[in-house]
Amino acid sequence: MSGLSYLEKLLDGVEVEWETLDKLALLRRGRVMSKGYFVDNIGDYPVYSSQTANNGMIGSIDTFDFDGEFVSWTTDGANAGTVFYRTGKFSITNVCGLINIKDSSPLNYKYLFYWLTIEAKKYVYSGMGNPKLMSHQVAKIPVPIPCPTNPEKSLAIQSEIVRILDAFTALTNELTNELKLRQKQYNYYREQLLSFKEGEVEWTELGEIAEYSKTRISFEQLDETNYVGVDNLLQNCAGKTQSNYVPKSGNFTEFREKDILIGNIRPYLRKIWQADCVGGTNGDVLVIRCNNNSISVRYLYQVLADGNFFEYNMKCVKGAKMPRGNKEAILKYRIPIPPFNEQIRIITILDKFDTLTNSISEGLPREIELRKKQYEHYRNLLFSFPKPVSADN
């Protein structure tokens, strides 16, 4: 990868023909599989569905419907239009579609996959509150074929584009795997540093050293940066993002700098953030304010970010379908309080891991985000073929 000049040389003077996908490939849907079917037919062959976690895999069975190289897409729901490159023996459910390139088509599967990561979402229909991308919509997506009169050269160009994008993807995956390892290391050290035997240190209930915020803040003082709902708190103690929603009226629970915010819906998602500003939140987020000088607020945050707290919280939840933390029980959670200098030593160690694994300004998440942007830049550049009016969406 030697930059723009290399890309220009690769694509210089290349003739491009646009064909709709139905002329290049066969499209089909998966089949309905019940929970009972998975139980009765458990095996080694993966089944992919509409989710994006775990590469879309929801289970495995003892048979397979497909064997080879394919591109699949999610047809229904929040992930509609998400595209996957598939190989090997597998099956898909009815909320997935499958693309099988015709033998006569000069088209590389990985090349098609990368192109559809740009285009597929543009064709999603979001009417009636349930996003969909059905086969007849995918069939009409235009695909650029370089050098259509010379299949050998066309496939060579496609392969080179794939090679470049694969390199960026591999780098991002490497960083993502590094992040996962560091997160495991972080959790290990937190568990070790916060494990105290009975009698080794003083223990007290959370409600003895902290309380829920009782102060209010007007909507007029809130914007996307300082309004925090449960939706913009990140899972697994990763902080928060800017809010997509800002209230237009009313007063809200105020949080202040250093207050600890905990998502109180589905506590197993482990949503927690220590505030670095003044802002507001709603009843789905708890605001814990320390009121005792014997404990460092940052140390308290690390204790509450520990898995033991969230396990305790889940044992005390109310509701089944949408479990909610029990506010009274949370205040009874027992907090170990070592000497203040030991608290400082602990948070000094753990904060280094926190910066590395969670910081969007200087840690691995920032590096991953930069690599993703670089990948998207080159992907868009590599696919910047002149597009005829008839091929526009």
C-alpha positions as CSV (number, residue, x, y, z in Angstrom):
1,M,0.0,0.0,0.0
2,S,1.8,3.1,-1.2
3,G,-1.0,5.6,-1.1
4,L,-3.0,7.4,-3.7
5,S,-0.5,7.1,-6.5
6,Y,-0.5,3.3,-6.2
7,L,-4.3,3.2,-6.3
8,E,-4.5,5.5,-9.2
9,K,-2.1,3.3,-11.1
10,L,-4.1,0.2,-10.3
11,L,-7.3,1.7,-11.6
12,D,-6.0,4.0,-14.3
13,G,-7.9,3.7,-17.5
14,V,-9.9,0.7,-16.3
15,E,-13.2,0.4,-18.1
16,V,-16.1,-0.4,-15.8
17,E,-19.4,-2.1,-16.5
18,W,-22.3,-2.0,-14.0
19,E,-24.5,-5.0,-13.6
20,T,-27.3,-5.6,-11.1
21,L,-26.6,-8.4,-8.7
22,D,-29.4,-10.7,-10.1
23,K,-27.5,-10.9,-13.4
24,L,-24.4,-12.0,-11.6
25,A,-25.6,-14.3,-8.8
26,L,-28.4,-16.5,-7.5
27,L,-30.1,-15.3,-4.3
28,R,-32.0,-17.3,-1.8
29,R,-33.2,-17.3,1.8
30,G,-32.5,-19.5,4.8
31,R,-35.0,-21.7,6.6
32,V,-36.9,-21.5,9.9
33,M,-35.3,-23.3,12.8
34,S,-36.9,-23.5,16.2
35,K,-35.2,-23.6,19.5
36,G,-36.3,-27.2,19.8
37,Y,-34.7,-28.0,16.4
38,F,-31.3,-26.8,17.7
39,V,-31.7,-28.9,20.8
40,D,-32.7,-32.0,18.9
41,N,-30.0,-31.7,16.2
42,I,-27.0,-30.3,18.0
43,G,-23.7,-30.8,16.1
44,D,-20.6,-29.1,14.7
45,Y,-21.9,-27.1,11.7
46,P,-22.6,-23.4,12.4
47,V,-26.0,-21.8,11.9
48,Y,-26.0,-18.0,11.2
49,S,-28.9,-15.7,11.9
50,S,-29.7,-12.0,12.1
51,Q,-27.4,-11.0,15.0
52,T,-24.0,-9.5,14.5
53,A,-22.3,-10.8,17.6
54,N,-20.2,-13.9,17.2
55,N,-20.0,-13.3,13.5
56,G,-23.8,-13.9,13.3
57,M,-23.6,-17.5,14.7
58,I,-26.5,-18.5,16.9
59,G,-25.9,-22.2,17.3
60,S,-24.7,-25.4,15.6
61,I,-26.4,-28.5,14.2
62,D,-25.4,-31.9,12.8
63,T,-26.2,-31.1,9.1
64,F,-25.4,-28.3,6.7
65,D,-27.3,-26.6,3.9
66,F,-24.3,-25.0,2.1
67,D,-20.7,-25.9,1.4
68,G,-18.3,-23.5,-0.2
69,E,-17.8,-19.7,-0.6
70,F,-20.7,-17.3,-0.3
71,V,-21.8,-13.9,0.8
72,S,-24.8,-13.6,3.2
73,W,-26.8,-10.7,4.5
74,T,-29.3,-10.0,7.3
75,T,-32.8,-9.5,5.9
76,D,-34.8,-8.3,9.0
77,G,-34.5,-6.2,12.1
78,A,-32.0,-3.7,13.5
79,N,-29.1,-5.4,11.7
80,A,-30.8,-5.5,8.3
81,G,-28.3,-5.0,5.5
82,T,-25.3,-6.3,7.5
83,V,-23.1,-8.4,5.1
84,F,-20.9,-11.4,5.9
85,Y,-18.3,-13.4,3.9
86,R,-18.9,-17.1,4.5
87,T,-16.9,-20.2,3.7
88,G,-17.1,-23.9,4.6
89,K,-20.1,-25.9,5.7
90,F,-23.0,-24.0,7.4
91,S,-26.7,-23.1,7.4
92,I,-28.6,-19.9,7.7
93,T,-32.0,-19.1,9.2
94,N,-35.0,-17.4,7.5
95,V,-33.8,-13.9,8.4
96,C,-30.7,-14.3,6.3
97,G,-30.2,-14.2,2.6
98,L,-27.4,-16.0,0.6
99,I,-25.6,-14.9,-2.6
100,N,-24.2,-17.6,-4.8
101,I,-22.2,-16.1,-7.7
102,K,-22.9,-17.7,-11.1
103,D,-20.1,-19.6,-12.7
104,S,-20.3,-17.4,-15.7
105,S,-19.8,-14.2,-13.7
106,P,-16.3,-12.7,-13.5
107,L,-16.8,-11.8,-9.8
108,N,-14.7,-12.4,-6.7
109,Y,-16.7,-13.2,-3.6
110,K,-14.5,-11.1,-1.3
111,Y,-14.7,-8.2,-3.8
112,L,-18.5,-8.5,-3.8
113,F,-18.5,-8.6,0.0
114,Y,-16.5,-5.4,0.4
115,W,-18.6,-3.7,-2.2
116,L,-21.8,-4.6,-0.4
117,T,-20.5,-3.4,2.9
118,I,-20.7,0.1,1.2
119,E,-24.0,-0.4,-0.7
120,A,-26.3,-2.8,1.1
121,K,-27.4,-0.6,3.9
122,K,-28.5,2.0,1.4
123,Y,-31.3,-0.3,0.2
124,V,-32.7,-1.2,3.6
125,Y,-36.4,-0.3,3.9
126,S,-37.3,1.0,7.4
127,G,-41.1,1.3,7.0
128,M,-43.5,0.0,9.7
129,G,-40.7,0.1,12.3
130,N,-39.0,-3.1,11.2
131,P,-36.0,-2.6,8.9
132,K,-35.9,-5.0,6.0
133,L,-33.6,-5.9,3.1
134,M,-35.4,-8.5,1.0
135,S,-34.1,-10.5,-1.9
136,H,-35.8,-8.4,-4.6
137,Q,-34.1,-5.3,-3.2
138,V,-30.6,-6.9,-3.1
139,A,-31.1,-8.2,-6.6
140,K,-31.2,-4.7,-8.0
141,I,-28.0,-3.5,-6.3
142,P,-25.6,-2.4,-9.1
143,V,-22.1,-4.0,-8.9
144,P,-19.0,-2.5,-10.7
145,I,-17.1,-5.0,-12.9
146,P,-13.7,-3.7,-14.0
147,C,-12.5,-4.7,-17.4
148,P,-15.7,-6.7,-18.3
149,T,-14.3,-7.8,-21.7
150,N,-11.2,-9.3,-20.1
151,P,-12.3,-11.7,-17.2
152,E,-8.7,-12.6,-16.3
153,K,-7.7,-9.0,-15.8
154,S,-10.9,-8.2,-14.1
155,L,-10.4,-10.9,-11.5
156,A,-6.8,-9.8,-11.0
157,I,-7.9,-6.2,-10.3
158,Q,-10.6,-7.5,-7.9
159,S,-8.1,-9.7,-6.1
160,E,-5.7,-6.8,-5.7
161,I,-8.5,-4.6,-4.2
162,V,-9.3,-7.5,-1.9
163,R,-5.7,-7.9,-0.9
164,I,-5.4,-4.3,0.2
165,L,-8.6,-4.3,2.1
166,D,-7.8,-7.6,3.8
167,A,-4.6,-6.1,5.0
168,F,-6.4,-3.3,6.7
169,T,-9.0,-5.7,8.1
170,A,-6.2,-7.9,9.5
171,L,-4.6,-5.0,11.3
172,T,-7.9,-3.9,12.9
173,N,-8.6,-7.5,14.0
174,E,-5.1,-7.7,15.5
175,L,-5.7,-4.6,17.5
176,T,-9.2,-5.9,18.5
177,N,-7.7,-9.1,19.8
178,E,-5.1,-7.2,21.7
179,L,-7.8,-5.1,23.3
180,K,-9.6,-8.3,24.4
181,L,-6.5,-9.6,26.0
182,R,-5.8,-6.4,27.8
183,Q,-9.4,-6.3,29.0
184,K,-9.0,-9.8,30.5
185,Q,-5.8,-8.7,32.1
186,Y,-7.5,-5.6,33.5
187,N,-10.3,-7.7,35.0
188,Y,-7.8,-10.1,36.5
189,Y,-5.8,-7.4,38.2
190,R,-9.0,-5.7,39.4
191,E,-10.2,-8.9,40.9
192,Q,-6.8,-9.6,42.6
193,L,-6.3,-6.0,43.9
194,L,-9.8,-5.8,45.3
195,S,-9.9,-9.2,46.9
196,F,-9.6,-8.8,50.7
197,K,-10.1,-11.3,53.4
198,E,-12.6,-10.7,56.2
199,G,-10.8,-8.8,58.9
200,E,-8.0,-7.7,56.7
201,V,-9.6,-4.3,56.0
202,E,-12.7,-2.4,57.1
203,W,-15.9,-3.2,55.3
204,T,-19.0,-1.0,55.1
205,E,-22.2,-0.9,53.1
206,L,-22.3,1.4,50.1
207,G,-25.1,3.4,51.7
208,E,-22.9,4.4,54.6
209,I,-20.4,6.2,52.3
210,A,-22.5,7.3,49.4
211,E,-26.1,8.2,48.4
212,Y,-28.2,8.6,45.3
213,S,-28.2,12.1,43.8
214,K,-31.1,14.2,45.1
215,T,-30.4,17.3,43.0
216,R,-32.1,18.2,39.8
217,I,-31.1,19.9,36.6
218,S,-33.1,21.6,33.9
219,F,-33.3,20.4,30.3
220,E,-32.0,23.8,29.3
221,Q,-28.6,22.9,30.7
222,L,-28.4,19.6,28.8
223,D,-27.1,18.7,25.3
224,E,-25.8,15.6,23.6
225,T,-22.5,15.7,25.6
226,N,-23.9,15.8,29.1
227,Y,-27.3,14.1,28.9
228,V,-26.8,10.4,29.8
229,G,-29.4,7.7,29.2
230,V,-28.9,4.0,29.6
231,D,-28.6,3.7,25.8
232,N,-25.5,5.8,25.5
233,L,-23.7,4.1,28.4
234,L,-21.4,1.5,27.0
235,Q,-21.4,-2.2,28.0
236,N,-18.6,-3.8,30.0
237,C,-17.5,-0.6,31.8
238,A,-16.4,1.1,28.6
239,G,-17.8,4.6,29.5
240,K,-20.3,6.5,27.4
241,T,-20.9,8.0,24.0
242,Q,-22.7,11.2,23.0
243,S,-26.5,10.9,23.3
244,N,-28.7,10.7,20.2
245,Y,-31.5,12.1,22.3
246,V,-31.7,15.3,24.3
247,P,-34.9,16.2,26.3
248,K,-36.8,19.3,25.3
249,S,-38.6,19.9,28.6
250,G,-38.5,19.0,32.3
251,N,-36.1,18.5,35.1
252,F,-33.8,15.5,35.5
253,T,-31.5,13.9,38.0
254,E,-28.3,15.9,38.2
255,F,-24.9,14.3,38.2
256,R,-21.7,16.2,39.1
257,E,-18.0,15.6,38.3
258,K,-16.8,12.4,39.9
259,D,-20.3,11.0,40.5
260,I,-20.7,7.4,39.5
261,L,-23.4,6.5,37.0
262,I,-24.7,3.0,36.7
263,G,-27.1,1.7,34.1
264,N,-30.0,0.2,36.1
265,I,-31.7,-1.7,33.2
266,R,-30.3,-5.2,32.5
267,P,-27.4,-4.9,35.0
268,Y,-25.6,-7.8,33.4
269,L,-24.5,-5.4,30.6
270,R,-22.2,-3.8,33.2
271,K,-22.8,-0.2,32.2
272,I,-20.9,2.3,34.5
273,W,-19.2,5.6,34.0
274,Q,-17.5,8.1,36.3
275,A,-18.7,11.6,35.4
276,D,-16.2,14.2,34.2
277,C,-18.7,17.0,33.9
278,V,-22.1,18.2,35.2
279,G,-25.1,16.8,33.5
280,G,-28.4,15.0,33.8
281,T,-30.0,11.6,33.5
282,N,-33.2,9.8,33.9
283,G,-34.6,7.1,36.1
284,D,-32.9,4.3,34.2
285,V,-29.5,5.4,35.4
286,L,-28.4,5.6,39.0
287,V,-26.2,8.5,40.1
288,I,-24.1,7.5,43.1
289,R,-22.5,10.4,45.0
290,C,-19.8,9.7,47.6
291,N,-20.2,11.6,50.9
292,N,-17.3,10.2,52.9
293,N,-13.7,11.4,52.9
294,S,-12.3,8.1,54.1
295,I,-12.7,6.7,50.6
296,S,-11.3,7.8,47.2
297,V,-14.2,8.3,44.7
298,R,-12.1,6.7,42.0
299,Y,-11.4,3.7,44.2
300,L,-15.1,3.4,44.8
301,Y,-15.7,3.5,41.0
302,Q,-13.2,0.6,40.6
303,V,-15.0,-1.4,43.3
304,L,-18.4,-0.9,41.6
305,A,-16.9,-1.7,38.1
306,D,-15.8,-5.1,39.4
307,G,-17.7,-8.1,38.3
308,N,-18.6,-9.0,41.9
309,F,-20.8,-5.9,42.1
310,F,-22.7,-6.7,38.9
311,E,-23.2,-10.3,40.0
312,Y,-24.6,-9.1,43.3
313,N,-26.8,-6.6,41.5
314,M,-28.2,-9.4,39.2
315,K,-29.1,-11.5,42.2
316,C,-31.3,-8.7,43.5
317,V,-33.0,-7.5,40.3
318,K,-36.7,-6.9,39.9
319,G,-38.5,-8.1,36.8
320,A,-37.7,-11.0,34.4
321,K,-38.0,-9.7,30.8
322,M,-36.4,-6.4,31.5
323,P,-34.5,-6.8,34.8
324,R,-33.9,-3.7,36.8
325,G,-31.5,-3.2,39.7
326,N,-32.9,-3.0,43.2
327,K,-31.9,0.4,44.5
328,E,-32.3,-0.5,48.1
329,A,-30.2,-3.7,47.8
330,I,-27.5,-1.8,45.9
331,L,-26.9,0.5,48.8
332,K,-26.4,-2.6,51.0
333,Y,-23.5,-3.8,48.8
334,R,-20.4,-4.2,51.1
335,I,-17.4,-2.1,50.1
336,P,-13.8,-3.0,51.3
337,I,-12.0,0.1,52.6
338,P,-8.2,-0.3,52.9
339,P,-6.0,2.5,54.1
340,F,-6.2,5.6,51.9
341,N,-2.6,5.2,50.5
342,E,-3.5,1.6,49.5
343,Q,-6.5,2.9,47.7
344,I,-4.3,5.3,45.7
345,R,-1.9,2.4,44.9
346,I,-4.8,0.3,43.6
347,I,-6.4,2.9,41.4
348,T,-3.0,4.0,40.0
349,I,-2.5,0.4,38.7
350,L,-6.1,0.0,37.5
351,D,-6.4,3.4,35.8
352,K,-3.5,2.5,33.5
353,F,-5.5,-0.5,32.3
354,D,-8.6,1.6,32.1
355,T,-6.8,4.2,29.8
356,L,-5.4,1.4,27.6
357,T,-8.7,-0.5,27.2
358,N,-11.4,2.2,27.3
359,S,-9.9,5.6,26.4
360,I,-11.2,6.9,23.1
361,S,-8.5,9.6,23.1
362,E,-5.3,7.7,23.7
363,G,-5.9,3.9,24.3
364,L,-6.5,0.9,22.0
365,P,-10.1,1.9,21.2
366,R,-8.8,5.1,19.6
367,E,-6.2,3.2,17.6
368,I,-8.9,0.8,16.4
369,E,-11.1,3.6,15.4
370,L,-8.3,5.3,13.4
371,R,-7.6,2.0,11.6
372,K,-11.3,1.6,10.8
373,K,-11.5,5.1,9.3
374,Q,-8.3,4.4,7.3
375,Y,-9.9,1.2,6.0
376,E,-13.1,3.0,5.1
377,H,-11.1,5.7,3.3
378,Y,-9.2,3.2,1.1
379,R,-12.3,1.0,0.6
380,N,-14.3,4.0,-0.7
381,L,-11.3,5.1,-2.8
382,L,-10.8,1.7,-4.3
383,F,-14.5,1.5,-5.3
384,S,-14.7,5.0,-6.6
385,F,-15.6,3.9,-10.1
386,P,-17.6,6.3,-12.2
387,K,-21.2,5.4,-11.6
388,P,-23.8,5.9,-14.3
389,V,-27.0,7.7,-13.5
390,S,-29.0,4.5,-14.1
391,A,-27.0,2.7,-11.3
392,D,-27.7,5.3,-8.6
393,N,-29.9,4.2,-5.8
